[in-house]
Amino acid sequence: MRSCSKIVIGLVAIGLAFCVGFSQQLPPREETIIVAQGVFAPPGSFNPLAVPGVAGWGAYIMYPTLFVGNATYGSDREEVILPYLASGLRWVDPVTLEVSLRPEAKWWDGTPITADDVKFSWELGKRHSTYWNSGFWVYLEEVKVVDDKTVQFVTTEEKANYFEFFNMLCGDAALVLPRHVWEPLEEEYGAMLTTDFRNDDPAQIIGGGPYRLLKWDVDYVLLERVDDWWGEDIFGLPGPKYLVSRIFKDVPARNLAFEQLEVDVITSTIEIWELQDKGLPMGSYYSDPPYFLPSFGWALFVNFARPPLDDPVLRRAIAYALPAEEIGLSMPAPHAAAHPTMIIDVFATAAALIDQEVVAEYGWHYDPEEANRLLDEAGIVDRDRDGIREMPDGTRLGPWEVTCWVGFAEGMIAADMVAAALREIGMDVTARYYDFSVWDDQVIRGEFDMAFRWTFGWRPGYPWNVFRTMLDPRVSAPVGEPAPVGNWQRYMNWVVSPLIDAIPKETDSEKVSAYYSQLEEFQLRDVVVVPLFYGMTGHAFSENYWGGWPTATRANGWMGTVTIGGVQSAWPQFFGLVPAGQDFYSSPLDTHIAPLTTPSSLFWESLGKVR
């Protein structure tokens, strides 16, 4: 391969073996999609019960989910669900959800996929600590088999959380496993099933998805299309016969391979505009800045537990002082400024929940003059003329740190710009970087002044998860005690909690909107978090071999992150790919999958009929 001859010059023999080993294993290029990730180590296992980062790329796509969710479907970027293993759903009553399974569904060995498999898979989460379904049992009372192709999920009025039920149906990792394979494995491995069983022998893996593991090594994972897949008549078959996740030694080697057209899609942000200026056949979700689709938020967290940072006027001045748009555009790849409500406003379904009247009354924008005015009117002025303001009681505004972790380029740039902007309005603030483990421990224990950190992105039920993790005092903790879930800034407004509890139980859309309006008011009025810019879904692609990639203008485009876990929510995107130059609107994504895709409101409309 062309990049190998360039990369290995001057490298030691092990580097040469790394490249040659991969090129010798490559299937026919015109039948293969090659993916490059931000992962630079061999897979730990292909056990779908393992935690993310251990479960190798491809571990999840081999097993079906009941539904598949997508927050940014097509050019309108609406939230939809696709019935996958399920053929339908209905609420029997407010605490019983019934799901019908497709009669065609079978495992690769020909065994039918049944309700027993679903029940067994969910109950694994009761017996083992699994990443993907142990948490469901907080809200779930029982999984009942009605018949071979019908299963019921039962909760109680006390436990009911319909967002978690929605996530249970179509979350990325709500996988169904074959009971006849995994029950003996559970007996063999016992409590070590999720850690010691590697599931890395392709000949022994029995799944039910459109791709199976063919082979893997230290520098690649190779999946092969299942040409006798049970879903062919329903969904069609994906265009690429092979999927390869290529594992590089570092970022420069990965980016070089992409530039030399040896990689089809890269799952990190990259200077795509520079490659396009060279005339390379490459693209990204947007054709102009910010190029990449937002997927979560980056924000400034100001610690309420460190007076005088608990003063709302002070925090509002901070919000007005920060040039969010400039900060986002100063990143190595440009990032779009985040909405002050924390809701990602390019997600059409979620954006409809933004109360514009609340934003108009309590929101903010970059205006350092307004920041200075607020401080002056509150008597927060520079009394000793040393360039730093003091509170009315004489408390100095600083010295404070705004922190992130060492090596995180975007975070370090943002922290520097935040500190500089706050110094301009008379606060003594410096940027400071720590090793990730040290920094993370400081933040979750509330032992920081200000921190640059993430807010959460889409999952089924978004944006409820954002307000729950950022505003709910129940996920926080006293300073010094860890609060790993969220509310690291220690915002202790107990009026929030009943709203958080009410939303997942409510089916009246007007009431839901009213609850969100109240949460948005708290976020903006109290300046709980200062959103700066969106984190981006890395998705740059080459059209040298394949066309039909999801973009902002691609009708029926299925945008999913090609993740380490194995592209569960992204698998429909491979059905939309065709050899370069062919008409991609004749792909199975358009002819088979698009007609099956339905707005997520189907779930809520069905629930509303029994409440």
C-alpha positions as semicolon CSV with decimal commas, in nm:
position;residue;x (nm);y (nm);z (nm)
1;M;0,000;0,000;0,000
2;R;0,121;0,350;-0,078
3;S;0,119;0,481;0,277
4;C;0,313;0,183;0,410
5;S;0,612;0,261;0,187
6;K;0,613;0,616;0,323
7;I;0,534;0,551;0,687
8;V;0,793;0,279;0,741
9;I;1,091;0,480;0,618
10;G;1,319;0,512;0,914
11;L;1,099;0,304;1,143
12;V;1,208;-0,006;1,326
13;A;1,124;-0,350;1,194
14;I;0,815;-0,385;1,411
15;G;0,661;-0,084;1,240
16;L;0,730;-0,242;0,901
17;A;0,569;-0,564;1,009
18;F;0,266;-0,370;1,130
19;C;0,195;-0,221;0,785
20;V;0,288;-0,528;0,581
21;G;0,075;-0,747;0,806
22;F;-0,230;-0,538;0,733
23;S;-0,178;-0,517;0,356
24;Q;-0,146;-0,893;0,334
25;Q;-0,487;-0,935;0,502
26;L;-0,679;-0,677;0,300
27;P;-0,982;-0,817;0,110
28;P;-1,065;-0,687;-0,240
29;R;-1,055;-0,309;-0,210
30;E;-1,364;-0,245;-0,423
31;E;-1,569;-0,461;-0,181
32;T;-1,433;-0,311;0,139
33;I;-1,499;-0,015;0,365
34;I;-1,194;0,076;0,574
35;V;-1,261;0,267;0,894
36;A;-1,006;0,460;1,098
37;Q;-1,090;0,542;1,458
38;G;-0,936;0,727;1,747
39;V;-0,822;0,393;1,889
40;F;-0,458;0,291;1,869
41;A;-0,451;-0,043;2,049
42;P;-0,561;-0,396;1,959
43;P;-0,912;-0,503;2,068
44;G;-0,938;-0,641;2,419
45;S;-1,219;-0,879;2,330
46;F;-1,534;-0,913;2,121
47;N;-1,754;-0,987;2,420
48;P;-2,055;-0,753;2,386
49;L;-2,098;-0,761;2,765
50;A;-1,756;-0,601;2,816
51;V;-1,728;-0,231;2,892
52;P;-1,667;0,011;2,605
53;G;-1,296;0,040;2,533
54;V;-1,252;-0,332;2,599
55;A;-1,516;-0,458;2,358
56;G;-1,352;-0,431;2,018
57;W;-1,493;-0,265;1,708
58;G;-1,756;-0,498;1,565
59;A;-1,858;-0,656;1,895
60;Y;-2,204;-0,499;1,892
61;I;-2,304;-0,507;1,525
62;M;-2,304;-0,887;1,534
63;Y;-2,606;-0,888;1,766
64;P;-2,949;-0,730;1,703
65;T;-3,140;-0,476;1,906
66;L;-3,518;-0,451;1,913
67;F;-3,516;-0,108;1,746
68;V;-3,248;0,135;1,627
69;G;-3,268;0,501;1,720
70;N;-3,137;0,804;1,533
71;A;-3,152;1,169;1,640
72;T;-3,053;1,323;1,306
73;Y;-3,229;1,127;1,036
74;G;-3,220;1,266;0,684
75;S;-3,182;1,627;0,580
76;D;-3,442;1,738;0,838
77;R;-3,242;1,576;1,123
78;E;-3,548;1,444;1,306
79;E;-3,554;1,176;1,576
80;V;-3,670;0,840;1,439
81;I;-3,679;0,473;1,526
82;L;-3,632;0,175;1,296
83;P;-3,791;-0,158;1,391
84;Y;-3,503;-0,407;1,374
85;L;-3,560;-0,735;1,554
86;A;-3,903;-0,603;1,657
87;S;-4,194;-0,591;1,416
88;G;-4,411;-0,372;1,639
89;L;-4,495;-0,253;1,988
90;R;-4,800;-0,168;2,195
91;W;-4,867;-0,061;2,549
92;V;-5,100;-0,312;2,713
93;D;-5,142;-0,076;3,007
94;P;-4,932;0,207;3,156
95;V;-4,684;-0,039;3,308
96;T;-4,667;-0,312;3,042
97;L;-4,498;-0,271;2,705
98;E;-4,543;-0,555;2,458
99;V;-4,301;-0,608;2,169
100;S;-4,358;-0,844;1,877
101;L;-4,054;-1,003;1,712
102;R;-4,006;-1,053;1,341
103;P;-4,099;-1,411;1,243
104;E;-3,806;-1,421;0,997
105;A;-3,543;-1,347;1,262
106;K;-3,288;-1,622;1,326
107;W;-2,936;-1,665;1,450
108;W;-2,656;-1,747;1,209
109;D;-2,682;-2,116;1,296
110;G;-3,048;-2,119;1,185
111;T;-3,199;-2,117;1,535
112;P;-3,502;-1,883;1,555
113;I;-3,461;-1,566;1,760
114;T;-3,732;-1,584;2,024
115;A;-3,874;-1,403;2,323
116;D;-3,672;-1,642;2,541
117;D;-3,356;-1,488;2,397
118;V;-3,481;-1,140;2,484
119;K;-3,575;-1,236;2,839
120;F;-3,243;-1,415;2,894
121;S;-3,044;-1,119;2,758
122;W;-3,217;-0,867;2,981
123;E;-3,189;-1,086;3,287
124;L;-2,813;-1,115;3,235
125;G;-2,814;-0,757;3,362
126;K;-2,966;-0,871;3,692
127;R;-2,701;-1,137;3,748
128;H;-2,398;-0,949;3,615
129;S;-2,283;-0,591;3,606
130;T;-2,309;-0,514;3,236
131;Y;-2,258;-0,186;3,055
132;W;-2,570;-0,218;2,850
133;N;-2,862;-0,343;3,055
134;S;-2,792;-0,363;3,427
135;G;-2,921;-0,007;3,465
136;F;-3,256;-0,100;3,310
137;W;-3,350;-0,293;3,621
138;V;-3,379;0,028;3,820
139;Y;-3,694;0,090;3,615
140;L;-3,794;-0,263;3,518
141;E;-3,987;-0,512;3,729
142;E;-4,008;-0,816;3,502
143;V;-3,957;-0,945;3,147
144;K;-4,234;-1,190;3,050
145;V;-4,248;-1,433;2,760
146;V;-4,597;-1,436;2,607
147;D;-4,509;-1,671;2,323
148;D;-4,209;-1,742;2,099
149;K;-4,238;-1,408;1,921
150;T;-4,394;-1,185;2,188
151;V;-4,227;-1,039;2,496
152;Q;-4,351;-0,796;2,761
153;F;-4,151;-0,549;2,966
154;V;-4,325;-0,476;3,295
155;T;-4,259;-0,189;3,535
156;T;-4,457;-0,039;3,823
157;E;-4,608;0,304;3,877
158;E;-4,325;0,379;4,119
159;K;-4,045;0,260;3,890
160;A;-4,189;0,381;3,560
161;N;-3,950;0,592;3,352
162;Y;-4,063;0,592;2,993
163;F;-3,741;0,747;2,864
164;E;-3,552;0,450;3,003
165;F;-3,803;0,219;2,835
166;F;-3,738;0,402;2,509
167;N;-3,363;0,363;2,564
168;M;-3,419;-0,003;2,645
169;L;-3,579;-0,054;2,306
170;C;-3,333;0,127;2,083
171;G;-3,026;0,227;2,280
172;D;-2,692;0,154;2,116
173;A;-2,613;-0,143;2,335
174;A;-2,954;-0,293;2,425
175;L;-2,847;-0,617;2,259
176;V;-3,024;-0,950;2,226
177;L;-2,794;-1,252;2,263
178;P;-2,864;-1,618;2,173
179;R;-2,961;-1,799;2,492
180;H;-2,852;-2,140;2,359
181;V;-2,497;-2,003;2,325
182;W;-2,463;-1,772;2,622
183;E;-2,638;-1,979;2,889
184;P;-2,365;-2,249;2,877
185;L;-2,102;-1,972;2,875
186;E;-2,256;-1,820;3,186
187;E;-2,243;-2,158;3,358
188;E;-1,877;-2,196;3,258
189;Y;-1,752;-1,846;3,344
190;G;-1,989;-1,751;3,624
191;A;-1,926;-1,404;3,763
192;M;-1,633;-1,359;3,522
193;L;-1,851;-1,381;3,210
194;T;-1,819;-1,010;3,132
195;T;-1,442;-0,994;3,186
196;D;-1,276;-1,328;3,112
197;F;-1,470;-1,451;2,810
198;R;-1,314;-1,286;2,503
199;N;-1,551;-1,413;2,232
200;D;-1,267;-1,371;1,982
201;D;-1,283;-1,699;1,785
202;P;-1,480;-1,614;1,469
203;A;-1,569;-1,979;1,410
204;Q;-1,746;-1,998;1,748
205;I;-1,943;-1,671;1,735
206;I;-2,317;-1,705;1,675
207;G;-2,486;-1,372;1,614
208;G;-2,784;-1,234;1,428
209;G;-2,658;-0,912;1,267
210;P;-2,566;-0,831;0,904
211;Y;-2,189;-0,865;0,963
212;R;-1,980;-1,130;1,137
213;L;-1,622;-1,128;1,261
214;L;-1,398;-1,291;0,999
215;K;-1,053;-1,232;1,147
216;W;-0,856;-0,984;1,352
217;D;-0,500;-0,902;1,451
218;V;-0,310;-0,633;1,636
219;D;-0,358;-0,383;1,353
220;Y;-0,706;-0,455;1,214
221;V;-1,051;-0,604;1,267
222;L;-1,220;-0,756;0,962
223;L;-1,596;-0,817;0,942
224;E;-1,770;-1,000;0,659
225;R;-2,124;-0,946;0,536
226;V;-2,368;-1,227;0,616
227;D;-2,509;-1,294;0,269
228;D;-2,779;-1,531;0,395
229;W;-2,883;-1,286;0,667
230;W;-3,242;-1,325;0,784
231;G;-3,308;-0,953;0,731
232;E;-3,229;-0,941;0,359
233;D;-3,590;-0,939;0,239
234;I;-3,679;-0,670;0,494
235;F;-3,377;-0,438;0,493
236;G;-3,179;-0,550;0,189
237;L;-2,806;-0,611;0,226
238;P;-2,534;-0,354;0,294
239;G;-2,323;-0,247;-0,003
240;P;-1,975;-0,330;0,134
241;K;-1,903;-0,701;0,160
242;Y;-1,628;-0,630;0,413
243;L;-1,580;-0,380;0,694
244;V;-1,228;-0,322;0,818
245;S;-1,135;-0,123;1,126
246;R;-0,770;-0,042;1,079
247;I;-0,571;0,025;1,396
248;F;-0,287;0,273;1,357
249;K;0,007;0,343;1,580
250;D;-0,081;0,712;1,621
251;V;-0,282;1,005;1,485
252;P;-0,028;1,115;1,218
253;A;-0,016;0,764;1,071
254;R;-0,394;0,744;1,066
255;N;-0,436;1,085;0,904
256;L;-0,171;1,009;0,644
257;A;-0,350;0,691;0,541
258;F;-0,674;0,885;0,505
259;E;-0,505;1,149;0,290
260;Q;-0,358;0,878;0,068
261;L;-0,707;0,731;0,015
262;E;-0,629;0,410;0,200
263;V;-0,913;0,479;0,445
264;D;-1,278;0,542;0,354
265;V;-1,410;0,701;0,671
266;I;-1,240;0,851;0,974
267;T;-1,427;0,883;1,303
268;S;-1,245;1,188;1,435
269;T;-1,250;1,551;1,336
270;I;-0,981;1,631;1,080
271;E;-0,885;1,931;0,867
272;I;-1,110;1,814;0,586
273;W;-1,109;2,153;0,414
274;E;-0,732;2,130;0,362
275;L;-0,768;1,789;0,200
276;Q;-1,046;1,918;-0,025
277;D;-0,825;2,212;-0,128
278;K;-0,578;1,953;-0,256
279;G;-0,846;1,821;-0,488
280;L;-0,903;1,498;-0,295
281;P;-1,251;1,337;-0,327
282;M;-1,345;1,386;0,037
283;G;-1,634;1,523;0,235
284;S;-1,791;1,565;0,577
285;Y;-2,142;1,603;0,715
286;Y;-2,152;1,976;0,636
287;S;-1,978;2,119;0,332
288;D;-1,890;2,440;0,522
289;P;-1,784;2,518;0,881
290;P;-1,835;2,360;1,128
291;Y;-1,813;2,061;0,885
292;F;-1,908;1,803;1,150
293;L;-2,239;1,724;1,317
294;P;-2,271;1,819;1,686
295;S;-2,316;1,526;1,922
296;F;-2,270;1,665;2,276
297;G;-2,166;1,986;2,448
298;W;-1,854;2,143;2,596
299;A;-1,914;2,394;2,872
300;L;-1,768;2,594;3,157
301;F;-1,870;2,468;3,501
302;V;-1,853;2,728;3,778
303;N;-1,847;2,581;4,127
304;F;-2,146;2,694;4,335
305;A;-1,974;2,559;4,648
306;R;-1,692;2,815;4,628
307;P;-1,815;3,162;4,727
308;P;-1,836;3,414;4,578
309;L;-1,883;3,203;4,263
310;D;-2,226;3,115;4,403
311;D;-2,336;3,473;4,331
312;P;-2,579;3,469;4,034
313;V;-2,474;3,814;3,912
314;L;-2,112;3,704;3,903
315;R;-2,196;3,392;3,705
316;R;-2,414;3,590;3,461
317;A;-2,127;3,830;3,404
318;I;-1,903;3,533;3,332
319;A;-2,154;3,405;3,076
320;Y;-2,169;3,743;2,897
321;A;-1,790;3,772;2,897
322;L;-1,717;3,451;2,708
323;P;-1,690;3,464;2,326
324;A;-1,839;3,119;2,270
325;E;-1,846;3,142;1,892
326;E;-1,485;3,263;1,873
327;I;-1,374;2,988;2,111
328;G;-1,544;2,720;1,899
329;L;-1,392;2,851;1,578
330;S;-1,045;2,859;1,740
331;M;-1,034;2,482;1,777
332;P;-0,809;2,275;1,545
333;A;-1,132;2,193;1,360
334;P;-1,404;2,461;1,387
335;H;-1,684;2,387;1,633
336;A;-2,028;2,549;1,638
337;A;-2,125;2,764;1,937
338;A;-2,357;2,582;2,178
339;H;-2,708;2,694;2,268
340;P;-2,725;2,842;2,621
341;T;-3,006;2,604;2,721
342;M;-2,764;2,309;2,671
343;I;-3,005;2,162;2,412
344;I;-2,831;2,080;2,084
345;D;-3,036;2,296;1,853
346;V;-2,953;2,112;1,530
347;F;-3,149;1,810;1,658
348;A;-3,488;1,909;1,520
349;T;-3,701;1,708;1,764
350;A;-3,514;1,842;2,066
351;A;-3,487;2,197;1,933
352;A;-3,867;2,217;1,926
353;L;-3,856;2,203;2,307
354;I;-3,655;2,526;2,337
355;D;-3,878;2,797;2,485
356;Q;-3,776;3,108;2,293
357;E;-3,956;3,339;2,539
358;V;-3,752;3,197;2,826
359;V;-3,434;3,237;2,621
360;A;-3,524;3,598;2,539
361;E;-3,582;3,681;2,906
362;Y;-3,299;3,491;3,075
363;G;-3,048;3,400;2,804
364;W;-2,716;3,562;2,723
365;H;-2,475;3,620;2,438
366;Y;-2,123;3,751;2,408
367;D;-2,128;4,109;2,536
368;P;-1,835;4,210;2,760
369;E;-1,984;4,556;2,806
370;E;-2,294;4,398;2,958
371;A;-2,070;4,183;3,179
372;N;-1,896;4,494;3,310
373;R;-2,228;4,674;3,358
374;L;-2,372;4,387;3,565
375;L;-2,066;4,382;3,791
376;D;-2,059;4,760;3,833
377;E;-2,429;4,779;3,923
378;A;-2,384;4,501;4,179
379;G;-2,101;4,691;4,347
380;I;-1,845;4,433;4,235
381;V;-1,571;4,683;4,151
382;D;-1,195;4,727;4,165
383;R;-1,162;4,909;4,496
384;D;-0,783;4,900;4,528
385;R;-0,713;4,969;4,159
386;D;-0,498;4,659;4,109
387;G;-0,700;4,547;3,806
388;I;-0,906;4,287;3,996
389;R;-1,259;4,349;4,119
390;E;-1,380;4,285;4,472
391;M;-1,722;4,187;4,605
392;P;-1,907;4,446;4,817
393;D;-1,767;4,275;5,129
394;G;-1,413;4,308;4,992
395;T;-1,372;3,948;4,872
396;R;-1,135;3,946;4,576
397;L;-1,244;3,781;4,248
398;G;-0,971;3,522;4,252
399;P;-0,717;3,384;4,222
400;W;-0,916;3,114;4,046
401;E;-0,825;2,836;3,807
402;V;-1,013;2,715;3,502
403;T;-0,900;2,359;3,449
404;C;-0,895;2,075;3,198
405;W;-0,667;1,780;3,139
406;V;-0,318;1,777;2,991
407;G;-0,300;1,680;2,624
408;F;-0,659;1,773;2,539
409;A;-0,588;2,039;2,277
410;E;-0,942;2,173;2,248
411;G;-0,980;2,196;2,623
412;M;-0,647;2,370;2,674
413;I;-0,728;2,627;2,404
414;A;-1,073;2,686;2,555
415;A;-0,938;2,718;2,910
416;D;-0,680;2,974;2,795
417;M;-0,945;3,179;2,613
418;V;-1,189;3,162;2,905
419;A;-0,922;3,278;3,149
420;A;-0,818;3,564;2,917
421;A;-1,180;3,679;2,869
422;L;-1,245;3,681;3,244
423;R;-0,928;3,874;3,317
424;E;-1,059;4,139;3,076
425;I;-1,357;4,203;3,307
426;G;-1,148;4,215;3,624
427;M;-1,126;3,857;3,749
428;D;-0,800;3,690;3,853
429;V;-0,827;3,368;3,652
430;T;-0,557;3,144;3,504
431;A;-0,576;2,823;3,302
432;R;-0,434;2,510;3,463
433;Y;-0,396;2,159;3,324
434;Y;-0,376;1,836;3,519
435;D;-0,334;1,469;3,437
436;F;-0,678;1,336;3,348
437;S;-0,719;1,115;3,655
438;V;-0,624;1,399;3,888
439;W;-0,844;1,651;3,710
440;D;-1,143;1,417;3,689
441;D;-1,119;1,337;4,059
442;Q;-1,108;1,708;4,144
443;V;-1,416;1,780;3,936
444;I;-1,637;1,494;4,053
445;R;-1,549;1,578;4,416
446;G;-1,632;1,947;4,366
447;E;-1,277;2,057;4,443
448;F;-1,231;2,312;4,166
449;D;-1,309;2,675;4,085
450;M;-1,406;2,646;3,718
451;A;-1,367;2,351;3,485
452;F;-1,401;2,295;3,112
453;R;-1,600;1,974;3,080
454;W;-1,870;1,803;2,879
455;T;-2,246;1,803;2,888
456;F;-2,421;1,497;2,755
457;G;-2,547;1,431;2,405
458;W;-2,823;1,242;2,237
459;R;-2,966;0,920;2,364
460;P;-3,327;0,801;2,351
461;G;-3,525;1,050;2,555
462;Y;-3,292;1,345;2,489
463;P;-3,272;1,616;2,629
464;W;-3,409;1,481;2,958
465;N;-3,074;1,314;3,028
466;V;-2,893;1,648;2,997
467;F;-3,109;1,828;3,253
468;R;-3,105;1,529;3,484
469;T;-2,726;1,503;3,487
470;M;-2,656;1,876;3,494
471;L;-2,930;2,018;3,722
472;D;-3,067;1,743;3,948
473;P;-2,920;1,779;4,301
474;R;-2,971;1,405;4,361
475;V;-2,682;1,320;4,129
476;S;-2,454;1,564;4,311
477;A;-2,279;1,513;4,645
478;P;-2,124;1,715;4,927
479;V;-1,785;1,863;4,840
480;G;-1,517;1,600;4,887
481;E;-1,749;1,314;4,797
482;P;-1,759;1,186;4,438
483;A;-2,048;1,273;4,207
484;P;-1,949;1,079;3,894
485;V;-2,284;1,112;3,714
486;G;-2,304;1,490;3,693
487;N;-2,397;1,818;3,864
488;W;-2,029;1,856;3,942
489;Q;-2,084;2,229;4,005
490;R;-2,305;2,148;4,309
491;Y;-2,623;2,329;4,199
492;M;-2,865;2,245;4,479
493;N;-3,208;2,355;4,355
494;W;-3,453;2,095;4,487
495;V;-3,739;2,230;4,277
496;V;-3,564;2,064;3,983
497;S;-3,607;1,706;4,105
498;P;-3,990;1,681;4,078
499;L;-3,967;1,815;3,722
500;I;-3,703;1,558;3,634
501;D;-3,926;1,284;3,777
502;A;-4,242;1,411;3,605
503;I;-4,114;1,428;3,247
504;P;-4,046;1,056;3,189
505;K;-4,394;0,966;3,318
506;E;-4,584;1,225;3,113
507;T;-4,740;1,168;2,771
508;D;-4,915;1,503;2,730
509;S;-4,681;1,696;2,499
510;E;-4,797;2,035;2,627
511;K;-4,717;1,939;2,985
512;V;-4,380;1,801;2,879
513;S;-4,298;2,129;2,702
514;A;-4,401;2,323;3,013
515;Y;-4,172;2,113;3,233
516;Y;-3,880;2,170;2,997
517;S;-3,952;2,543;2,994
518;Q;-3,913;2,549;3,371
519;L;-3,585;2,358;3,353
520;E;-3,458;2,591;3,082
521;E;-3,552;2,887;3,302
522;F;-3,349;2,747;3,592
523;Q;-3,052;2,681;3,364
524;L;-3,057;3,033;3,219
525;R;-3,173;3,233;3,521
526;D;-2,923;3,072;3,757
527;V;-2,648;3,026;3,496
528;V;-2,604;2,667;3,608
529;V;-2,370;2,575;3,322
530;V;-2,216;2,802;3,057
531;P;-2,229;2,610;2,726
532;L;-1,946;2,708;2,490
533;F;-1,943;2,489;2,181
534;Y;-2,055;2,151;2,058
535;G;-1,846;1,841;2,054
536;M;-1,854;1,699;1,705
537;T;-1,927;1,358;1,559
538;G;-1,608;1,286;1,372
539;H;-1,718;1,174;1,027
540;A;-1,498;1,254;0,730
541;F;-1,520;1,031;0,428
542;S;-1,355;0,957;0,096
543;E;-1,561;0,904;-0,218
544;N;-1,275;0,738;-0,401
545;Y;-1,433;0,393;-0,365
546;W;-1,778;0,450;-0,212
547;G;-2,061;0,703;-0,240
548;G;-2,383;0,766;-0,048
549;W;-2,232;0,880;0,282
550;P;-2,467;1,065;0,517
551;T;-2,449;1,444;0,481
552;A;-2,668;1,737;0,578
553;T;-2,836;1,727;0,236
554;R;-2,864;1,348;0,193
555;A;-3,232;1,253;0,201
556;N;-3,274;0,940;0,415
557;G;-2,918;0,989;0,537
558;W;-2,853;0,778;0,845
559;M;-2,586;0,951;1,048
560;G;-2,437;0,730;1,315
561;T;-2,100;0,745;1,482
562;V;-1,882;0,455;1,373
563;T;-1,780;0,383;1,728
564;I;-1,537;0,154;1,908
565;G;-1,823;-0,070;2,015
566;G;-1,906;-0,173;1,664
567;V;-2,150;0,064;1,490
568;Q;-2,481;-0,061;1,633
569;S;-2,673;0,263;1,575
570;A;-2,480;0,323;1,253
571;W;-2,536;-0,003;1,067
572;P;-2,812;0,139;0,840
573;Q;-2,554;0,380;0,698
574;F;-2,370;0,087;0,536
575;F;-2,692;-0,002;0,352
576;G;-2,679;0,341;0,189
577;L;-2,331;0,300;0,039
578;V;-2,274;0,210;-0,325
579;P;-1,960;0,191;-0,541
580;A;-1,837;0,538;-0,638
581;G;-2,025;0,682;-0,932
582;Q;-2,342;0,479;-0,887
583;D;-2,682;0,621;-0,791
584;F;-2,697;0,586;-0,414
585;Y;-3,068;0,671;-0,399
586;S;-3,130;0,318;-0,530
587;S;-2,953;0,171;-0,226
588;P;-3,134;-0,049;0,030
589;L;-3,124;0,242;0,274
590;D;-3,358;0,428;0,040
591;T;-3,563;0,143;-0,103
592;H;-3,602;-0,081;0,205
593;I;-3,506;0,097;0,528
594;A;-3,650;0,444;0,468
595;P;-4,010;0,316;0,435
596;L;-3,973;0,133;0,769
597;T;-3,838;0,432;0,956
598;T;-4,090;0,613;1,174
599;P;-4,081;0,921;1,400
600;S;-4,006;0,840;1,762
601;S;-4,349;0,982;1,847
602;L;-4,486;0,633;1,766
603;F;-4,363;0,519;2,107
604;W;-4,534;0,808;2,287
605;E;-4,856;0,791;2,085
606;S;-4,893;0,425;2,173
607;L;-4,833;0,503;2,539
608;G;-5,081;0,790;2,533
609;K;-5,360;0,554;2,434
610;V;-5,344;0,369;2,767
611;R;-5,274;0,657;3,004
